[in-house]
Amino acid sequence: MTLVAHLDVHRDRFHLDLRLEIAPGEVVALLGPNGAGKTTALRALAGLVPLTGGHISLDGHPWDAPPRTFLPPERRPVGVVFQDHLLFAHLSAVDNVAFGPRARGTSRAAARDLALRWLDRVGLAEHARAKPRTLSGGQAQRVALARALATDPRLLLLDEPLAALDAATRLHVRAELGRHLAEFRGHTLLVTHDPLDAMVLADRLVVLDHGTLVQQGTPTEVAHHPRNAYTADLVGLNLLRGTAEGTAVTLDGGGVLTLAEPATGPVHLSFPPSAVSVHPAPPTGSPRNTWPVTLTGLEQHAHTTRLRLHGRPPVLADITTAAVADLRLHAGDALWAAVKATEIRAYPATPDR
Amino acid sequence: MTHSRRRAARGRLPLVLVLPAVLGLAFLLIPLAGLLTRAPWDTLAGELLSPRIGQALRLSLVCATLATLLCLVLGVPLAWLLARGNLPGQGLLRALITVPLVLPPVVGGVALLFVLGRRGLIGQYLHAWFGVSLPFTTAGVVIAEAFVAMPFLVVSVEGALRAADPRYEEAAATLGASRWLTFRRVTLPSVLPGVVAGTVLCWARALGEFGATITFAGNFPGTTTTMPLAVYLALETDPDAAIVLSVVLLIVSVGVLAALRDRWIRGGA
């Protein structure tokens, strides 16, 4: 029981051609730069843009198959969270959430109960009567999530749900979104241009550029085996999971890293490959995080060389081409990796992912 | 104090703008003031209660309100169609709708007469099949007023609809709302200030309608003589009565506009 789509949309001089499958319970992140066609793909799935060719079906029920079939958006079991939330300004939070169930035929009282339960689940029960303009950005986006989920959709579409939020709010909403996505049993497509959102929230990444698929795979696969320089830049990020106790994080895959600021519980750690340095011998000096690694691969990019380093933990490192020559690096070399504690960003992980 | 200080900071207002502005203000206000100074205030109350004026005033208010309702029922959907419909030839349609805005109302009245008159294009069938004849009736007054006033409402509502973000309607659609439900629960509330402004304009235009009314509905006291017609009629026989009628019309229009302004327009816009 899967969402199967071949999204073929011609518009002006833009052409989207993407084959996409999403399994129930799966979260797929559609990643790509601005203008790659991410939002067009999402709008086609929602029924806001008709396909030019191809097809969309869920569990074998066709949604869009030009020229014959087109299920209008209001008859598709979808929930959409838009970038700037698009809450109805004249309705209170609870009426916004109740709007979907009401439109789909639930009685007034039942819809209101349902909406209150959803507001409670996103932690906004006490803001039920608030008008959207009195809510903060993070609160509004949580109401929008509750509104999208309240219709019990089979397909949840998230269009840059965190892009409009400030950094601190983003962290909280991202963690909360992760929690709800873990509980959600339908299909989820997350559109984002932020690799971090994608890697933290998604089971599978689909990288899109100029309307076509560049690469897909699990976040780790894509990060460790980027198919081209563009993807490497986009998802060139070391992402590790572990459990923090003070400034020490015991990593799930083995190894311990030290943070600059203390944290507790499950965390994600991220740092760019450029923050990792490699040394032929155990380095001395400021980096507190050093560990032995084996060089398993080298990739030449424009101005840097990306090293794949196997160890506890395994990491990616970007070093200058000159340094590669100085160190006379070859696959299989035994090296030491080092990363400064201040370069590592830590943020709370969702328990089940 | 802050106000004058700010003005001082910005420098003196340029005379080349102030002078015509003051003249413009005088041009608009002096005739109204003149009307008020000539008004026979001591007999005004008595005249107000006279059957002639009461009858015309009542007819005016009823007809303008009915015409406005008719405009709302037909005009708001029309504005929606123009703003959202994606019809072929939409530009032409929009231009045609504004024609009654620039058409001399008398010409509008003549046009109505030729279409809805007893021998008119549609009027002959109305008469033959239903025994209905619109010209020279109160219903004719309502139709004449609606014909002239509806473009004001349509233009105003359409402008508000075009300014409204259509993505809210998309959001409603993804939540399962039909287009009709979306229109009622999302679109209409978001353009309400525009609808109210358009309604006020429409009502004011209908209340003051003269040319189309007298051409299409004639001038029969009690059934088609509205206030503007009564003013014109009185001017030839009894100028004092014309002034009283004018002052009453002035007070009623200003009063209604002021009341609506307090309630709606300032808060909404």
HADDOCK unambig.tbl for C-alpha pairs under 7 A between the chains (distance, minus, plus):
assign (segid A and resid 46 and name CA) (segid B and resid 174 and name CA) 6.75 0.50 0.50
assign (segid A and resid 48 and name CA) (segid B and resid 170 and name CA) 6.97 0.50 0.50
assign (segid A and resid 73 and name CA) (segid B and resid 173 and name CA) 5.69 0.50 0.50
assign (segid A and resid 73 and name CA) (segid B and resid 174 and name CA) 5.31 0.50 0.50
assign (segid A and resid 74 and name CA) (segid B and resid 173 and name CA) 4.71 0.50 0.50
assign (segid A and resid 74 and name CA) (segid B and resid 174 and name CA) 5.30 0.50 0.50
assign (segid A and resid 74 and name CA) (segid B and resid 175 and name CA) 6.38 0.50 0.50
assign (segid A and resid 74 and name CA) (segid B and resid 176 and name CA) 3.82 0.50 0.50
assign (segid A and resid 74 and name CA) (segid B and resid 177 and name CA) 5.61 0.50 0.50
assign (segid A and resid 74 and name CA) (segid B and resid 178 and name CA) 6.23 0.50 0.50
assign (segid A and resid 75 and name CA) (segid B and resid 176 and name CA) 6.12 0.50 0.50
assign (segid A and resid 78 and name CA) (segid B and resid 174 and name CA) 6.42 0.50 0.50
assign (segid A and resid 79 and name CA) (segid B and resid 174 and name CA) 6.35 0.50 0.50
assign (segid A and resid 79 and name CA) (segid B and resid 175 and name CA) 6.59 0.50 0.50
assign (segid A and resid 80 and name CA) (segid B and resid 174 and name CA) 6.60 0.50 0.50
assign (segid A and resid 86 and name CA) (segid B and resid 168 and name CA) 6.02 0.50 0.50
assign (segid A and resid 86 and name CA) (segid B and resid 171 and name CA) 6.99 0.50 0.50
assign (segid A and resid 88 and name CA) (segid B and resid 186 and name CA) 6.99 0.50 0.50
assign (segid A and resid 100 and name CA) (segid B and resid 175 and name CA) 4.53 0.50 0.50
assign (segid A and resid 100 and name CA) (segid B and resid 176 and name CA) 6.02 0.50 0.50
assign (segid A and resid 103 and name CA) (segid B and resid 176 and name CA) 5.49 0.50 0.50
assign (segid A and resid 103 and name CA) (segid B and resid 177 and name CA) 4.91 0.50 0.50
assign (segid A and resid 104 and name CA) (segid B and resid 176 and name CA) 5.68 0.50 0.50
